[in-house]
Amino acid sequence: MLPPTTDVQASNSPMQFIIVTGLSGAGKGLATSHFEDFGFFCADNMPPALIPMLAELCSRGGIGRVAVVTDVRGGSFFNDLNDALAQLRGQGIAYRILFLDADEDALVKRFNETRRRHPLSDQYPDLHEAITQEREELTELREQADKIVNTSHVTPRELREEIRKTFVEESDISQMQIRVESFGFKHGVPVDVDLVFDIRFLPNPNYDRVIGHLDGHCEPVIDYVMRESVTQEYLKVLGDYVFFCVPQFEKEGKSYLTIAIGCTGGRHRSVVLSNWLADQLREKGHRVQVRHRDLERSSKDKKH
């Protein structure tokens, strides 16, 4: 039995519920990844009979954005979709339907390139026949769609933009997640990073007998690094470069951006500048996480 709806949940704004469907090979998986980037909870290959239950669970759980993929992979369950849509209306959920279509030539080419089986291939071994049958089964649903996108000649970026314009309010677009990571070159350069900055030319607190045992979170180390004129000059160049690049990455549709800043051991200078850059990005309204990859490792090395 589902738990009763709480007062807090009942006061939430109406849930945004998107049903993603269409022809096999038309790009439903790609569309799902775009919805996830925009902050939607996504469920793939959902039997229609379970959609109303999922909607109720999400509503009670305070999940405000949901995108569900359902199609002929559901077999006989797909025939229950009309009943499921009626139940959603009865629950007061204003769902919207995104239907992805594609020309037969494009679908055949995609299936041949990926060597995937069509969901109806058991009943219709001929690929062209399977596509034709699927299109017929989806005719009524296509007529109910709020948005139809033919992906035959649509790039992933263009599909993302169509989804954004149709289903995502400008003020609700999930911002790109930025991670600023400090590291030590002697431990290796991080993998899967977008921008890497080498700051080993800055004065190194490690050789100061008074503060060398401290790390980049400590005020004496921060003062030591930041007071140098070369540091201040570099911060201006670094800031200008990063603040120019970030909007360009966002326009490109990038969801995650990792910026790595490295010194020798990853204990002093890189920690100071990573924290500084993260603070500057937050002040400009960006979503930022900070990770100091080698701080603990360098601390252990220092003790030995």
C-alpha positions as CSV (number, residue, x, y, z in Angstrom):
1,M,0.0,0.0,0.0
2,L,1.3,3.5,-0.9
3,P,1.9,5.9,2.0
4,P,-0.5,8.8,2.4
5,T,0.3,12.0,0.7
6,T,1.9,14.5,3.1
7,D,1.0,18.2,3.4
8,V,4.4,19.2,2.0
9,Q,4.0,17.0,-1.0
10,A,0.5,18.1,-1.6
11,S,1.6,21.7,-1.8
12,N,4.2,21.0,-4.5
13,S,3.6,22.5,-8.0
14,P,2.0,20.2,-10.5
15,M,4.3,17.4,-11.8
16,Q,5.6,17.6,-15.3
17,F,5.1,14.1,-16.8
18,I,6.4,13.4,-20.3
19,I,5.7,10.2,-22.2
20,V,8.4,9.5,-24.8
21,T,7.4,7.1,-27.5
22,G,7.8,6.5,-31.3
23,L,9.4,4.2,-33.8
24,S,12.2,1.8,-32.7
25,G,15.5,3.3,-33.8
26,A,14.2,6.9,-33.9
27,G,16.2,8.0,-30.9
28,K,14.2,7.5,-27.8
29,G,17.3,6.5,-25.8
30,L,19.1,9.7,-26.9
31,A,16.0,11.8,-26.0
32,T,16.0,10.1,-22.5
33,S,19.6,11.2,-21.9
34,H,18.7,14.8,-22.8
35,F,15.7,14.7,-20.4
36,E,18.0,13.4,-17.7
37,D,20.4,16.3,-18.3
38,F,17.5,18.7,-17.9
39,G,16.8,17.2,-14.4
40,F,14.0,14.7,-15.2
41,F,13.7,11.3,-13.5
42,C,13.6,8.9,-16.4
43,A,12.3,5.3,-16.8
44,D,12.9,3.3,-19.9
45,N,10.7,0.5,-21.4
46,M,7.9,1.0,-19.0
47,P,4.8,-1.2,-19.5
48,P,1.8,1.1,-19.9
49,A,-0.1,-0.6,-17.1
50,L,2.6,0.5,-14.7
51,I,2.7,4.2,-15.8
52,P,-0.1,5.4,-13.5
53,M,1.5,3.7,-10.5
54,L,4.9,5.3,-11.3
55,A,3.2,8.7,-11.7
56,E,1.6,8.3,-8.3
57,L,4.8,7.2,-6.6
58,C,6.7,10.1,-8.1
59,S,4.1,12.6,-7.1
60,R,4.1,11.4,-3.5
61,G,7.9,11.3,-3.5
62,G,8.1,14.9,-4.5
63,I,9.6,14.2,-7.9
64,G,8.5,17.1,-10.1
65,R,9.8,16.1,-13.5
66,V,9.4,12.6,-15.0
67,A,10.0,11.2,-18.5
68,V,8.8,7.7,-19.3
69,V,9.7,5.7,-22.4
70,T,7.1,3.2,-23.6
71,D,6.8,1.6,-27.0
72,V,6.2,-1.7,-28.8
73,R,8.9,-3.4,-26.7
74,G,6.1,-3.7,-24.2
75,G,4.4,-6.3,-26.4
76,S,0.8,-6.8,-25.6
77,F,1.1,-4.3,-22.7
78,F,1.3,-1.5,-25.3
79,N,-2.4,-2.1,-26.0
80,D,-3.1,-0.9,-22.5
81,L,-1.6,2.6,-23.1
82,N,-5.0,4.3,-23.8
83,D,-6.2,3.0,-20.4
84,A,-3.1,4.2,-18.7
85,L,-3.5,7.7,-20.2
86,A,-7.1,7.7,-19.0
87,Q,-5.9,6.9,-15.5
88,L,-3.3,9.7,-15.6
89,R,-6.1,12.1,-16.5
90,G,-8.1,10.7,-13.6
91,Q,-5.2,11.4,-11.3
92,G,-5.1,15.0,-12.5
93,I,-1.7,14.5,-14.1
94,A,-1.3,16.7,-17.2
95,Y,1.0,14.5,-19.3
96,R,2.5,15.4,-22.6
97,I,3.6,13.1,-25.4
98,L,6.8,13.3,-27.4
99,F,6.7,11.1,-30.5
100,L,9.9,10.4,-32.3
101,D,9.6,9.4,-35.9
102,A,12.1,8.7,-38.8
103,D,12.0,7.8,-42.4
104,E,12.2,4.1,-43.3
105,D,15.6,4.5,-45.0
106,A,17.1,6.1,-41.9
107,L,15.6,3.4,-39.7
108,V,16.9,0.6,-41.8
109,K,20.4,2.2,-42.0
110,R,20.5,2.5,-38.2
111,F,19.4,-1.1,-37.6
112,N,22.0,-2.3,-40.0
113,E,24.8,-0.2,-38.5
114,T,24.0,-1.2,-34.9
115,R,23.1,-4.8,-35.8
116,R,20.2,-4.7,-33.3
117,R,17.1,-6.7,-33.8
118,H,13.8,-4.9,-34.3
119,P,11.3,-5.5,-31.4
120,L,8.8,-7.1,-33.9
121,S,11.4,-9.2,-35.7
122,D,10.0,-12.4,-34.3
123,Q,6.6,-11.8,-35.9
124,Y,8.0,-10.0,-38.9
125,P,11.5,-11.3,-39.9
126,D,11.7,-8.8,-42.7
127,L,13.0,-5.5,-41.3
128,H,10.9,-3.3,-43.7
129,E,7.8,-5.3,-42.8
130,A,8.5,-4.9,-39.1
131,I,8.9,-1.1,-39.5
132,T,5.7,-0.8,-41.5
133,Q,3.8,-2.8,-38.9
134,E,5.2,-0.8,-36.0
135,R,4.2,2.4,-37.7
136,E,0.7,1.2,-38.2
137,E,0.4,0.2,-34.5
138,L,1.6,3.7,-33.5
139,T,-0.7,5.7,-35.8
140,E,-3.3,6.6,-33.2
141,L,-0.7,7.5,-30.6
142,R,1.2,9.7,-33.0
143,E,-2.1,11.7,-33.6
144,Q,-2.2,12.3,-29.8
145,A,1.3,13.6,-29.6
146,D,2.1,17.1,-28.3
147,K,5.4,17.1,-30.2
148,I,6.5,15.1,-33.2
149,V,10.2,15.1,-34.2
150,N,11.4,13.3,-37.3
151,T,15.0,12.5,-36.4
152,S,16.1,11.3,-39.9
153,H,18.4,14.3,-40.4
154,V,18.4,15.7,-36.8
155,T,21.7,15.9,-34.9
156,P,21.8,15.0,-31.2
157,R,22.3,18.7,-30.4
158,E,19.3,19.7,-32.5
159,L,17.1,17.1,-30.7
160,R,18.3,18.4,-27.4
161,E,17.3,21.9,-28.5
162,E,13.8,20.7,-29.6
163,I,13.3,19.1,-26.2
164,R,14.4,22.2,-24.4
165,K,12.2,24.5,-26.4
166,T,9.1,22.3,-26.0
167,F,9.3,20.8,-22.6
168,V,11.7,22.8,-20.5
169,E,11.1,26.3,-19.1
170,E,14.0,28.6,-19.6
171,S,14.2,29.2,-15.8
172,D,14.2,25.5,-15.1
173,I,17.0,24.4,-17.3
174,S,19.5,22.4,-15.2
175,Q,22.8,24.1,-15.3
176,M,26.0,22.5,-16.4
177,Q,27.7,20.8,-13.4
178,I,31.3,22.0,-12.9
179,R,33.9,20.1,-10.9
180,V,37.1,21.8,-10.0
181,E,39.8,19.2,-9.0
182,S,43.2,19.8,-7.5
183,F,45.9,17.3,-8.0
184,G,49.7,16.6,-7.9
185,F,51.6,16.0,-11.0
186,K,53.9,13.5,-9.2
187,H,50.8,11.3,-8.8
188,G,49.7,11.6,-12.4
189,V,47.4,13.8,-14.4
190,P,43.6,13.0,-13.8
191,V,41.8,11.3,-16.6
192,D,38.5,12.4,-18.2
193,V,39.1,16.1,-17.5
194,D,38.3,18.9,-19.9
195,L,40.7,21.7,-18.9
196,V,44.1,21.2,-17.1
197,F,46.2,24.0,-15.6
198,D,49.8,23.6,-14.5
199,I,50.7,26.0,-11.6
200,R,54.0,24.5,-10.6
201,F,55.7,27.8,-11.5
202,L,54.1,29.6,-8.5
203,P,56.0,29.9,-5.2
204,N,55.8,26.7,-3.3
205,P,54.9,26.8,0.5
206,N,56.2,23.2,0.8
207,Y,59.7,24.6,1.4
208,D,58.8,27.0,4.1
209,R,59.8,25.5,7.5
210,V,57.0,27.3,9.3
211,I,54.0,26.4,7.2
212,G,55.2,23.6,5.0
213,H,53.4,21.0,7.1
214,L,50.0,22.7,6.6
215,D,47.8,22.3,3.5
216,G,46.0,24.7,1.1
217,H,43.0,25.0,3.4
218,C,45.0,26.8,6.1
219,E,45.2,30.6,6.2
220,P,49.0,30.8,6.4
221,V,49.3,28.8,3.2
222,I,46.6,30.7,1.4
223,D,48.3,34.0,2.4
224,Y,51.6,32.7,1.2
225,V,50.3,31.7,-2.2
226,M,47.9,34.6,-2.8
227,R,50.2,37.4,-1.7
228,E,52.6,36.9,-4.6
229,S,52.2,39.2,-7.5
230,V,52.7,36.4,-10.0
231,T,49.8,34.6,-8.4
232,Q,47.5,37.7,-8.8
233,E,48.5,38.1,-12.4
234,Y,47.8,34.5,-13.1
235,L,44.4,34.5,-11.4
236,K,43.3,37.3,-13.7
237,V,44.4,35.2,-16.8
238,L,42.9,32.0,-15.4
239,G,39.6,33.7,-14.5
240,D,39.3,35.4,-17.8
241,Y,39.9,32.1,-19.7
242,V,37.6,30.0,-17.6
243,F,34.8,32.5,-17.5
244,F,35.0,32.7,-21.3
245,C,35.0,28.9,-21.8
246,V,32.2,28.0,-19.5
247,P,29.4,29.7,-21.4
248,Q,30.7,28.2,-24.6
249,F,30.6,24.7,-23.2
250,E,27.0,25.4,-21.9
251,K,25.9,26.5,-25.4
252,E,27.3,23.3,-26.8
253,G,25.0,21.4,-24.5
254,K,27.7,20.0,-22.3
255,S,26.3,18.7,-19.0
256,Y,29.5,18.2,-17.0
257,L,32.7,20.2,-17.1
258,T,35.9,19.2,-15.1
259,I,38.7,21.7,-14.5
260,A,41.9,20.3,-13.0
261,I,44.5,22.4,-11.4
262,G,47.9,20.8,-10.6
263,C,50.9,21.6,-8.6
264,T,53.8,19.2,-7.6
265,G,52.2,17.2,-4.8
266,G,48.6,18.4,-4.8
267,R,48.7,19.7,-1.2
268,H,49.3,23.4,-1.3
269,R,49.1,25.6,-4.4
270,S,46.6,23.6,-6.4
271,V,44.2,23.4,-3.3
272,V,44.4,27.1,-2.8
273,L,43.7,28.0,-6.5
274,S,41.0,25.3,-6.9
275,N,39.1,26.7,-3.9
276,W,39.5,30.2,-5.2
277,L,38.2,29.3,-8.7
278,A,35.3,27.4,-7.3
279,D,34.3,30.4,-5.2
280,Q,34.5,32.6,-8.2
281,L,32.3,30.3,-10.3
282,R,29.7,30.1,-7.5
283,E,29.5,33.8,-7.3
284,K,28.6,33.8,-11.0
285,G,25.7,31.4,-10.2
286,H,27.3,28.1,-11.5
287,R,26.8,24.7,-9.8
288,V,30.3,23.7,-8.6
289,Q,31.8,20.8,-6.8
290,V,35.4,20.7,-5.5
291,R,37.6,17.7,-5.2
292,H,41.1,17.6,-3.8
293,R,42.3,14.3,-5.3
294,D,45.8,14.1,-3.7
295,L,45.5,16.1,-0.6
296,E,45.2,13.1,1.8
297,R,47.9,11.2,-0.1
298,S,50.3,14.1,0.1
299,S,49.6,14.5,3.8
300,K,50.6,10.9,4.4
301,D,53.8,11.4,2.3
302,K,54.6,14.5,4.3
303,K,54.4,12.5,7.6
304,H,56.8,9.9,6.2
